[in-house]
Structures are given as structure tokens and as C-alpha cells.
Amino acid sequence: MDESTTALVNDSMTVRRALAQASGTDPADWHLVSKARHALLVVMRTVQQHAGPGEVVTQPFTCITAVAPILTAGLRPRYADVDVNTLAIDPARLPGVVSAATRAVVAQHTFGPLAPVARLRQFTPEGALLVEDSAHCLGRLGRGPDGAPAADVSVHSFGVEKMLPTRAGAAVWVNPALRGGPWHGVLTAALSALPVAGRREALAHVLGTPARRVAGRLGGPGARALSAAASAGLVDMAIMPSERSGRVAGEPTLLSYPALREVVGAVGGLAATTEHRRRTGATYRQGLSGVRGVTIPRLFDDPSLSLVRFPLLLASPAQAEEVFEALGAEGLVPGRWYRPTLFPGPTDMALFDYDPATCPVAEDASARVLNLPTAPFVTPEAARRSVEVVRAHV
């Protein structure tokens, strides 16, 4: 092995060990991938190749990048409504959505580890894969009453606005309990066979952040130039233009070396970042609990939670927009996730086969949601000021 390959292997093992330690699992069951959407694409392609065409149940209160892999793999998304208390699929809705055509169910942890993965397991058809989307809770796995992980596959993200302050990267955990069945071998083979990222992928990773900053200063012309560069694969964007049309941009690879080095530098601080997010969420919770016109989804009202963002449901869409603008005017970086559903919206809704009338809870939450940042850059003073601004406008 040459020096660069040895460094790549060692850095990869460092990250896998950190994830295994955080989740109480074995490093051998973790695989590092270029992006979370690429990881989902590998899983969905494997499902389509080995189970045939069919449907994947997911939720509409999500980012479009979580649904594009389903379409890109040649599968059809089916949507289950969410529980307003978790902003994840409501298990009571699942029996009315799954069918003989169901090939997989996606259990998405929205903002934090709150999806009822074990209950969704009960309603996942035999032979279908239960895929856990843990992009918002790096290193956390949904577990059953016996303490064992409930999902077959769990997808985690290091990327933009996720648990670690890195620009890209993902990890996939494959449940070793699948050994001896039809899925473990084909999933691990597909993940192990990913190619090394090429120069273009590495360059796009490096250029993405400065390109976005320059485009932001240039306004409309900058946005158009950035979109063209992203379409050519020269820069990475949080949401690539093709993904709004249901096509994942780029092909899955191993994590590029620049991205891997960035993750290695950050993963040692995961515990500290998690604690910072917990404290920041506690500031929001203490300041806004019981405030008229502000609803904190019930299961988010837990002081032990560490959330990637802290969600609020305001009294109306107009009020949500008013508070969003007021926070932005103070430089407090509020979030629009997921307003609208399938955020930030498809170029053609028909491509995504979604009827908003089938998911009224998700649509209502999407219309009224506002989320507050918990990232390391949020100081205690900024969190308290956010509380003051929200209280002043509701």
C-alpha cells in the first residue's frame, strides 16, 4: 500500500470507529459514502435490482434529496402522513400505505432521533427493507424494546447543516442481524464496491462553499452561474438543480480524501457538538414553552434531546413568515426546513407522484413550521435573542 492509500484507510477507520463508539456497534458494519443521497441511492438501487420494481414508503415532510434517490433507482415513492408530535411517519398511517408492491419503508428522524423505528418495523411487510434516515442524528440508531437496532439499514450524514460542521459525507450502517438472509450480502457488496472519488468530485467538494459565498454577493446572476456550475458537476450545492426534477446529481463514490480529512478533524468533537446543541435547544425550550401562538411538537419537549434544529409550529403560515423575516433581520439564521413539503419543492410535482390531500398533517405542519439553529456557531446570547424575537412577534 502506498502512503496516500494507507492514510485513506487509516482515516476511514478513525471515522468508522467513532461512529461505532457513538452507536454501540462494530466498525466493520459501517461504510463511508460521498453523500447521504448517494448512500440512499446505493440502497435503493440494490432494492430495485434484487426485489424488482415497486414502491418505497416515505414522508413528504422532508427534503427533495431524500426522495430523488427513490426515483433515480427506478422505484415509485408512496407517502405516509406524519405524526405532529414527532414530524416522522405516523405508524398508524403505515398499514393504509404499504402493499404487496412495497419494497422498502424509510423511517426518517426529523431534526433529532424521534422516528418510532421499532413501531414502523411492526408494519413493514415481510421481505421489505426498513431504511432508517439518520441524517439529523449522526451515530444514533432507533432501537426496539430489547435494545437491538430496529432498522435493516441506517443512513447518516456529515454534510451541510447536519450534526457535524463539515461540507459533505455520509455513512451507512448495515445491520449484522441480516446475515444469513437475502439482504446483507448484496448491500455490503454494493457499498464495498464503490469507486474512489475522482478529481472532479474532490474539486467540487473544495469549491462548493466559496462558490456559494461569491454567488450570494452577486445576487441573481451569481445564482444562475452557480446553478450552471453545479449542473456541470464543478461545485456542490446543498440541493442540486437536477434533484428538483427527481434525479440525484453525480454517482456514489467513497468519501473523497478532502472530505474525509474534514470529517476526521470534526468527528472527535461529536460529543461536544451534541452537548452544545442540547444546551441551545434547552434555551429555546425554556424560553418558548407555554408561549401563546407557539407549539413545540410534544416529543421534542425533552431536555435530553440534541437536535440539528429546534422546530416550532406557529399559529399560521403568515405568522411563521413574519417571525422568519424578523429573525433574519437580526442575523439569526432561521430555517425553512420543510416549508414547503418535498422542500424546496419539485420543478414538476407529477414527477414525484405526491398528492398533498393524502397527507394533511404534514401539509399543515409544513405551512406553519419554523426551525431555529442549534449549530456550534449559535452562541448562548444569540439563542436567547432568538427567543426574544419570536416572543415579540407572536
Disulfide bonds with the S-S distance in Angstrom:
none
